């Protein structure tokens, strides 16, 4: 699973390089050879869900039969061939044209990148039960995240318009991520959503969703501070962005919380949850959510960390301090959520 997550992490970087270089072709800071490598990398690294599916099937039906079934008989295999063709077209379009001098071809290339993201989103969801809501939210999440990453990786501009674009992309990513986490729970009646969300903390997908949203919130806060006070945010946001990609790739490898009871019965309880919840967890376990001294102390520490992040960026303290305060906020925010399930 670690190798599959690494493939996805690299794929998201490829999407970011392509998005950034095409959105800001007149200010490109990434050499053309890296943009071409990113186009080729989308075809290679997008095979991660296929490799995962082949590995899951090969133990029962054999490696050769698993490869044949996944590539030819499964929807994900046919979709991957389409993705490879689109990636090849994009590679040729970038290799044999000067896109910086041709806005029309740049728009065509950008459309191809958006299609690539859409096709990959379909591939990543087609191994299980395909639902339109998770697809829509995950597509917009990957699209907005790729645009934000592109602004970080492929643009030297620190203009107000560039900073505002980052904010818009992060807000879209944050909302899409939150909706993406809830989309898997929307098989339940609306009034049960909060209960289902609390129950999802028992499995890896719920834990990863909490951490991912905290990472996005931290990055959004840093970008807002830098936009308001006209400060450079490249280093802290670049580090946060790489962790966001890692959390995203990990989340995509987890079973969706469509049936939390079934996941728990199968023994797929999150180790992080077990570290905080010191009672035996079963499918009928109801997760409490209560405020007490520890949770109040943790949320107070979270607010203090947000304040220190802002001060460090405004006063231009060493960049490593902003990074440290950012991760302290993420840790304290996570502990706020998890301390609320403790029986104190």
C-alpha positions in Angstrom: 0.0 0.0 0.0 2.9 2.3 0.7 4.1 2.0 -2.9 0.6 2.7 -4.3 0.4 5.8 -2.1 3.8 6.9 -3.4 2.5 6.5 -7.0 -0.5 8.6 -6.2 1.6 11.3 -4.4 3.8 11.6 -7.5 0.8 11.7 -9.8 -0.7 14.6 -7.9 2.6 16.5 -8.3 2.5 15.8 -12.0 -1.1 17.3 -12.1 0.2 20.3 -10.2 3.1 20.9 -12.5 0.9 20.7 -15.6 -1.9 22.9 -14.1 0.6 25.5 -13.0 2.6 25.7 -16.2 -0.6 25.9 -18.3 -2.5 28.4 -16.2 0.6 30.6 -16.0 2.3 29.8 -19.3 3.6 33.4 -19.6 5.3 33.2 -16.2 6.4 29.6 -16.3 9.1 28.8 -13.8 9.3 25.0 -14.6 11.6 23.9 -17.5 9.8 22.3 -20.4 11.5 19.0 -19.8 9.9 18.8 -16.4 6.5 19.6 -17.9 7.0 16.8 -20.4 8.0 14.5 -17.6 4.9 15.4 -15.7 2.7 14.6 -18.8 4.4 11.2 -19.2 4.2 10.6 -15.4 0.4 10.9 -15.5 0.2 7.8 -17.7 2.7 5.9 -15.5 1.6 6.9 -12.0 -2.2 6.7 -12.8 -1.8 2.9 -12.9 -1.7 2.8 -9.1 -5.3 1.7 -8.7 -4.8 -1.0 -11.3 -1.7 -2.3 -9.6 -3.6 -2.3 -6.3 -6.5 -4.3 -7.9 -4.2 -6.7 -9.6 -2.4 -7.4 -6.3 -5.8 -8.0 -4.6 -6.9 -10.5 -7.3 -3.7 -12.3 -8.1 -3.8 -14.4 -4.9 -7.1 -16.0 -5.9 -6.9 -16.2 -9.8 -3.2 -15.9 -10.5 -1.2 -12.9 -11.7 -1.6 -13.4 -15.4 -5.4 -13.8 -15.2 -5.6 -10.8 -12.8 -3.7 -8.6 -15.2 -5.9 -9.6 -18.1 -9.2 -9.1 -16.2 -8.2 -5.7 -14.8 -6.8 -4.3 -18.1 -9.4 -5.7 -20.5 -12.6 -6.7 -18.6 -12.8 -4.1 -15.8 -14.0 -0.5 -16.4 -10.9 0.8 -14.6 -8.6 -0.9 -17.2 -10.5 0.5 -20.2 -10.5 4.0 -18.6 -6.8 3.8 -18.0 -6.1 3.1 -21.7 -8.2 6.2 -22.4 -6.1 8.2 -19.9 -2.8 6.9 -21.5 -4.0 8.1 -24.9 -5.0 11.6 -23.6 -1.6 11.8 -21.8 0.1 10.9 -25.0 -1.8 13.7 -26.9 -0.9 16.2 -24.2 2.8 15.1 -24.3 2.9 15.7 -28.1 1.1 19.0 -27.8 3.6 20.3 -25.3 6.7 18.7 -27.1 6.0 20.0 -30.6 4.5 23.4 -29.9 5.5 26.6 -28.1 2.5 26.9 -25.9 3.7 30.2 -24.3 3.1 31.8 -27.8 -0.2 30.2 -28.5 -3.1 30.8 -26.1 -5.4 28.6 -28.1 -3.2 25.5 -27.8 -2.7 26.3 -24.2 -6.4 26.2 -23.6 -6.6 22.9 -25.4 -3.8 21.5 -23.3 -5.5 22.7 -20.1 -8.8 21.0 -21.2 -6.8 17.8 -21.6 -5.4 18.1 -18.1 -8.9 18.6 -16.7 -10.0 15.5 -18.6 -7.0 13.6 -17.2 -8.0 14.5 -13.7 -11.6 13.4 -14.4 -10.7 10.1 -15.9 -8.3 9.3 -13.0 -11.0 10.2 -10.5 -13.2 7.7 -12.2 -10.4 5.0 -12.2 -9.8 5.5 -8.5 -13.4 5.0 -7.6 -14.3 2.2 -10.1 -12.8 -0.6 -8.0 -15.7 -0.3 -5.6 -19.3 0.9 -5.6 -19.4 3.9 -7.9 -21.4 6.8 -6.6 -21.8 10.1 -8.4 -21.5 12.3 -5.3 -18.1 11.0 -4.2 -16.9 11.3 -7.9 -18.0 14.9 -8.2 -16.5 16.0 -4.9 -13.3 14.1 -5.4 -12.9 15.5 -9.0 -13.3 19.1 -7.8 -11.0 18.4 -4.9 -8.2 17.1 -7.1 -8.8 19.9 -9.6 -8.6 22.7 -7.1 -5.7 21.1 -5.3 -3.8 20.7 -8.6 -4.4 24.4 -9.4 -3.2 25.4 -5.9 -0.1 23.2 -6.3 0.6 24.6 -9.7 0.6 28.1 -8.3 3.2 27.0 -5.7 5.4 24.9 -8.0 5.2 26.7 -11.4 4.8 30.4 -10.7 7.3 32.8 -9.2 4.6 35.5 -9.0 3.7 36.9 -5.5 1.2 39.3 -7.0 -2.1 39.9 -5.2 -3.9 38.1 -8.1 -1.7 35.0 -7.6 -2.3 35.0 -3.8 -6.1 35.5 -4.4 -6.1 32.6 -6.8 -4.4 30.4 -4.1 -7.1 31.3 -1.6 -9.9 30.5 -4.1 -8.3 27.1 -4.9 -7.8 26.3 -1.2 -11.3 27.2 -0.3 -12.6 25.0 -3.1 -10.3 22.2 -2.0 -11.3 22.5 1.7 -15.0 22.5 0.9 -14.7 19.6 -1.6 -12.6 17.6 0.9 -15.2 18.1 3.6 -18.0 17.1 1.2 -16.0 14.2 -0.1 -15.7 12.9 3.4 -19.4 13.2 4.0 -20.3 11.9 0.5 -19.5 8.4 1.6 -21.9 8.8 4.5 -24.8 10.2 2.5 -26.4 6.8 2.2 -27.7 7.5 5.7 -30.6 9.8 6.3 -29.6 13.4 6.6 -30.4 13.7 10.4 -27.9 10.8 11.0 -25.0 12.4 9.3 -23.4 13.7 12.4 -23.7 10.4 14.1 -22.2 8.6 11.1 -19.3 11.1 11.0 -18.5 10.4 14.6 -18.6 6.7 13.9 -16.3 7.1 10.9 -13.5 8.1 13.3 -13.2 4.4 14.1 -11.8 3.6 10.7 -8.8 4.9 8.7 -10.8 6.9 6.2 -12.4 9.0 8.9 -9.1 9.6 10.7 -7.4 10.6 7.4 -10.2 12.9 6.5 -9.8 14.8 9.8 -6.0 15.2 9.4 -6.4 16.2 5.7 -8.9 18.9 6.6 -6.6 20.3 9.3 -3.8 20.4 6.8 -6.0 22.3 4.3 -7.2 24.7 7.0 -3.7 25.5 8.1 -2.6 26.1 4.5 -5.7 28.3 3.9 -4.9 30.3 7.1 -1.2 30.9 6.0 -2.4 32.0 2.5 -4.9 34.4 3.9 -2.4 36.0 6.3 0.1 36.4 3.5 -2.5 37.8 1.1 -3.7 40.4 3.7 -0.2 41.5 4.8 1.5 41.0 1.4 4.0 38.3 2.6 5.6 35.5 0.7 4.2 32.1 1.7 6.0 29.8 -0.7 8.0 27.7 1.8 5.4 27.0 4.5 2.7 26.3 2.0 4.9 24.1 -0.2 5.7 21.9 2.8 2.1 21.7 3.8 1.1 21.0 0.2 3.4 17.9 0.1 1.8 16.6 3.3 -1.7 17.3 1.9 -0.8 15.2 -1.1 0.5 12.4 1.2 -2.7 12.5 3.3 -4.8 12.5 0.1 -3.1 9.5 -1.4 -3.4 7.7 1.9 -7.1 8.5 2.1 -7.7 7.2 -1.4 -6.3 3.8 -0.4 -8.8 3.4 2.4 -12.2 1.7 2.2 -15.0 4.3 2.0 -17.1 4.5 5.1 -20.3 3.3 3.3 -20.8 0.5 5.9 -18.8 1.3 9.0 -20.2 -1.7 10.9 -19.0 -4.1 8.2 -15.5 -2.5 8.3 -15.3 -2.9 12.0 -16.4 -6.5 11.9 -13.7 -7.1 9.3 -11.2 -5.8 11.8 -10.4 -2.6 10.0 -10.3 -0.4 13.1 -7.9 2.6 12.9 -4.8 2.2 15.1 -5.0 5.9 15.9 -8.6 5.4 17.2 -7.5 2.5 19.3 -4.7 4.6 20.8 -7.3 7.1 22.2 -10.3 4.9 22.8 -9.2 2.5 25.5 -12.3 0.3 25.4 -13.0 -2.7 23.1 -14.5 -1.3 19.9 -17.3 -3.3 18.2 -19.7 -2.6 15.4 -22.4 -1.5 17.9 -20.0 0.9 19.7 -21.4 4.5 19.8 -18.8 7.2 19.8 -19.4 9.9 22.4 -18.5 13.5 21.7 -18.2 15.6 24.8 -16.4 18.7 25.9 -14.2 18.5 29.0 -11.1 20.1 30.4 -8.7 18.3 28.0 -10.6 19.1 24.9 -11.0 22.8 25.9 -7.3 23.0 26.6 -6.5 21.5 23.2 -8.7 23.9 21.3 -7.2 26.8 23.3 -3.7 25.5 22.2 -5.0 25.3 18.6 -6.1 29.0 18.7 -2.8 30.0 20.2 -0.9 28.2 17.4 -3.0 30.0 14.7 -2.1 33.3 16.3 1.6 32.4 16.4 1.4 31.3 12.7 0.0 34.7 11.8 2.6 36.6 13.9 5.5 34.6 12.5 4.4 35.4 8.9 3.6 39.0 9.6 6.8 39.8 11.5 8.9 37.7 9.0 10.3 35.4 11.6 12.4 32.5 10.4 10.4 30.3 8.1 11.0 27.2 10.1 9.0 28.7 12.9 6.0 29.1 10.7 6.3 25.5 9.7 6.7 24.4 13.4 3.6 26.4 14.5 1.6 25.0 11.6 2.2 21.4 12.6 1.6 22.2 16.2 -1.8 23.6 15.2 -2.5 20.4 13.2 -1.5 18.2 16.2 -3.5 20.2 18.7 -6.5 20.3 16.4 -6.4 16.6 16.0 -6.0 16.1 19.7 -9.1 18.4 20.2 -11.2 16.0 18.1 -9.8 12.8 19.6 -9.9 14.0 23.2 -13.7 14.5 22.8 -14.2 10.8 22.5 -12.3 10.1 25.8 -14.4 9.2 28.8 -13.1 11.7 31.4 
